[in-house]
Amino acid sequence: MTISLIKTLWRVVPVSLRQQFWVWFQNVSIARPDCQAAGISPGEPVVVAGMFRTASGLGTWARSTYHALKAAGYSVTAVDLSESLAMADFDCGIPLESFPAARKGTLILHVNGPETAYSLRKLGLRRGRRWRVIGAWAWELSAFPPGWDTAFPFISEIWALSDFAAGAFRRHRSAPPVRVLPISISAPKRLSGADSGAAARPFTVIVMADALSSFKRKNPVGAIDAFRAAFGDRADCRLIVKVRNLDLMPEEAVILHAAIADADNIELINESLNSEQQWALIARADVFLSLHRAEGFGLGPAEAMSLGIPVVATAWSGNLYYMNAESAALVPCTFVAVPEDCVHYSVAGALWAEPDAAAASQWLQRLESDRELGRGFASHAKSRVEEICGARRVQGLVTNFLEDVPEQRR
């Protein structure tokens, strides 16, 4: 009876007051980070929490960080938040455990600002526990994401995927220290299911996008248009459009199918892939095409470069962290306002890129007719990705970041 009465009274409280209450509740109940930490202490736990079983960039980053720590010799615990924040797409092959009960430790939390407080509550990190909490955040615009600063009281520092993303976080005058930790990119030595006999297959271009990551940002329709302008309906040229979550975004699905129309040389794949499947799919391509309007990192192009596959990509944002004019065919762009109705990216005054579709088509034509040009890009690409995002470098960065605590900005 008492619980029913409380629920009834809660419903009549104005929404604005309810929101204020939850903000207050978070502030008084969730643990504050240990900003005076001095690196890893013997016996203290190291935890990576994130969407380990989700086929997303954040999920890939969590798995990358876990493997880098294991390779560096740390005893690290992986705590999965997939079902709490997104969806479980596959078995990640990592032993998943509960959050430890220790009073102190280090937590690398691979969720974005808006999900930080909720995730800490799910993990049970309440007041009285003094953990060093690192927020590993993914963001794709040069402007600071509105509202993410509400997570500042709960984190010791921010790790970003690229200099571009780090710059956006540093624009907030109250931001904690920001450092850059990329996803570790290492092509597998063996690829199951990849095409054999490349000379016999069509010249293959691949583009990848997640419908939940904003098709306007990923711009697969622009990539389709560029391919069709370059090759028309040529049977000896093929475009693979790899997407996921298309069923959850019916309006996006209509637009994508309209762009493909009745083209026989365009193949649409709508499914989530595990790491092995994704590598094998990319290996089928002669060119990876990314006409994005903004990227925080760009996982697909980096994986293609690691495989020695030429990449045609917009010359702006996070992909330039590991890409330059020698290692990729960069597409010039102009800057336009981000549409107000663009979910997650509606930031006042924010700009993003509009890639030059004609230039992209010309790059595709050149790479199809001049295979030596592609081999030149591929040679530089493999060494560039290894230098910036190779397993050894990422392992060194994560080790240094854990042992060397940055000076706090307060």
NORFEN-V474451 format. One record per backbone hydrogen bond with DSSP energy under -1.0 kcal/mol. CO is the residue of the C=O (numbers start at 1). NH is the residue of the N-H. E is the energy in kcal/mol with one decimal. If there is no record, write none. Layout:
CO_NH_E + CO_NH_E
//
This chain:
1_5_-2.1 + 2_6_-2.3 + 3_7_-2.4 + 4_8_-2.1 + 5_9_-2.5 + 6_10_-2.4 + 7_11_-1.7 + 14_18_-2.0 + 15_19_-2.5 + 16_20_-2.0 + 17_21_-2.2 + 18_22_-2.2 + 19_23_-2.1 + 20_24_-2.3 + 21_25_-3.0 + 22_26_-2.6 + 23_27_-2.2 + 24_28_-1.8 + 25_29_-1.8 + 26_30_-2.2 + 29_127_-2.2 + 33_35_-1.3 + 34_37_-1.1 + 41_44_-2.0 + 45_106_-2.4 + 46_77_-2.6 + 47_108_-3.0 + 48_79_-2.4 + 49_110_-3.1 + 50_52_-1.6 + 50_81_-2.8 + 51_54_-1.6 + 53_89_-3.5 + 53_90_-1.3 + 54_56_-2.0 + 56_60_-2.6 + 57_61_-2.4 + 58_62_-2.2 + 59_63_-2.1 + 60_64_-2.4 + 61_65_-2.7 + 62_66_-2.3 + 63_67_-2.5 + 64_68_-2.3 + 65_69_-2.3 + 66_70_-2.4 + 67_71_-2.5 + 68_72_-1.5 + 69_74_-2.4 + 70_73_-1.4 + 74_76_-1.0 + 77_48_-2.9 + 78_97_-3.0 + 79_50_-1.9 + 81_85_-2.0 + 82_86_-3.1 + 103_130_-1.5 + 105_132_-2.8 + 106_47_-3.0 + 107_134_-3.3 + 108_49_-2.3 + 109_111_-1.7 + 109_136_-2.5 + 112_115_-1.2 + 113_116_-1.6 + 115_119_-2.4 + 116_120_-2.5 + 117_121_-2.0 + 118_122_-2.4 + 119_123_-2.3 + 120_125_-2.5 + 124_126_-1.7 + 125_31_-2.1 + 126_129_-1.5 + 131_34_-2.5 + 132_107_-3.1 + 133_156_-4.1 + 133_157_-1.0 + 134_109_-3.1 + 135_159_-2.5 + 145_148_-1.7 + 147_150_-1.5 + 148_151_-1.8 + 149_152_-1.4 + 151_154_-1.8 + 152_155_-1.3 + 157_135_-2.6 + 158_179_-2.5 + 159_137_-2.0 + 160_181_-2.9 + 162_166_-2.5 + 163_167_-2.3 + 164_168_-1.3 + 165_169_-1.8 + 166_170_-2.4 + 169_172_-1.4 + 172_175_-1.8 + 177_158_-2.9 + 179_160_-3.0 + 197_200_-1.4 + 203_238_-3.1 + 204_286_-3.4 + 204_287_-1.7 + 205_240_-3.1 + 206_289_-3.0 + 207_242_-2.9 + 210_213_-1.9 + 214_218_-2.5 + 215_219_-3.2 + 217_293_-3.2 + 219_223_-1.4 + 220_224_-2.4 + 221_225_-2.5 + 222_226_-2.2 + 223_227_-2.3 + 224_228_-2.6 + 225_229_-2.3 + 226_230_-1.7 + 227_231_-2.7 + 228_232_-2.1 + 231_234_-2.2 + 234_237_-1.1 + 236_203_-2.9 + 238_205_-2.9 + 239_267_-3.2 + 240_207_-2.5 + 241_269_-2.8 + 242_209_-2.2 + 243_271_-1.9 + 244_211_-2.5 + 246_249_-1.2 + 249_253_-2.1 + 250_254_-2.0 + 251_255_-1.8 + 252_256_-2.5 + 253_257_-2.7 + 254_258_-2.1 + 255_259_-1.8 + 256_260_-2.0 + 257_261_-2.9 + 260_263_-2.1 + 265_239_-2.6 + 267_241_-3.3 + 269_243_-3.4 + 274_278_-2.5 + 275_279_-2.4 + 276_280_-2.0 + 277_281_-2.2 + 278_282_-2.5 + 279_283_-2.0 + 281_284_-1.5 + 282_285_-2.0 + 287_206_-2.1 + 288_312_-2.8 + 290_314_-1.8 + 293_353_-2.4 + 295_318_-3.2 + 298_302_-1.5 + 299_303_-2.4 + 300_304_-2.5 + 301_305_-2.6 + 302_306_-2.0 + 303_307_-1.4 + 304_309_-2.6 + 305_308_-1.2 + 310_288_-2.5 + 311_329_-2.9 + 312_290_-3.0 + 313_331_-3.0 + 314_316_-1.9 + 317_320_-2.0 + 318_321_-1.7 + 319_322_-1.2 + 324_328_-1.4 + 328_330_-1.1 + 329_313_-2.0 + 331_315_-2.6 + 332_356_-2.6 + 334_354_-2.8 + 336_352_-2.5 + 339_342_-1.7 + 342_345_-1.5 + 345_347_-1.7 + 347_350_-2.4 + 350_338_-2.2 + 352_336_-2.6 + 354_334_-1.7 + 356_360_-2.0 + 357_361_-2.3 + 358_362_-2.1 + 359_363_-2.1 + 360_364_-2.2 + 361_365_-2.4 + 362_366_-2.5 + 363_367_-2.6 + 364_368_-1.8 + 365_369_-2.0 + 366_370_-2.3 + 370_374_-1.1 + 371_375_-2.1 + 372_376_-1.9 + 373_377_-1.9 + 374_378_-2.7 + 375_379_-2.2 + 376_380_-1.6 + 377_381_-2.7 + 378_382_-2.2 + 379_383_-1.2 + 380_384_-2.2 + 381_385_-2.6 + 382_386_-1.9 + 383_387_-2.1 + 384_388_-2.1 + 385_389_-3.2 + 386_390_-1.1 + 389_185_-3.0 + 390_394_-2.5 + 391_395_-2.4 + 392_396_-2.0 + 393_397_-2.6 + 394_398_-2.6 + 395_399_-1.8 + 396_400_-2.3 + 397_401_-2.8 + 398_402_-1.8 + 399_403_-2.1 + 400_404_-2.5
//
